[in-house]
Each structure stands twice: as C-alpha cells, then as structure tokens.
C-alpha cells in the first residue's frame, strides 16, 4: 500500500532470479547423480543382461550365492539352466542368479599384474 511501483517491480524481478538460484543447485545435483550413478548402473545392467543371453553349454559360471559350476544344459525359452557343481551333481538354477561367467585365459595371454 505504501510501496512505490518501482520497488514492487524490482521485488518481482528479484523473486524470479532467486527462484532460478534455488532450482539451479537441484538440477546440478540431478545431473551429477545421473552421470555418476544412474548411467553406469544402466550400462552394467545391460552388460549383465547380454551376458545372460549368451550363456552356452560348458561355460563356467558363478552364481549370486557363490556356487561355481559348469553349464550342462540351457533350456531355450526358459529361465532355468542346469549346472553341474560337482561330478554327477547337477542343480537347476534361475538364469538371473548367475552373477558372472569365468572365461579361461589363453596360454599366450599375460597374467594380470599383482600388487
């Protein structure tokens, strides 16, 4: 009521600038989280999905529970895989529980450096 129109206009312009200054850090945090957390996790999930799709007989695998075995049978169109964990001991595991495939090193490949 006692404020002149010039001050009222200046306050609304400052309000818009302060709104941008309040939202900018939130956007910056989201961008950082996207590139440091979300994007790499999506890449790992895609690689794991591709690895599960390329499983074949005689692959040596490690399950999420730490069981190591060789694939004896892959059922197409099913999530179940038969794995031999000891001589003449076969179990059926769900494809999604396989955490990694152990690839043997070729004889001429250098061993990874220790230390």
Order of alpha helices (4+ residues) and beta strands (2+ residues): alpha-alpha-beta-beta-beta-beta-beta
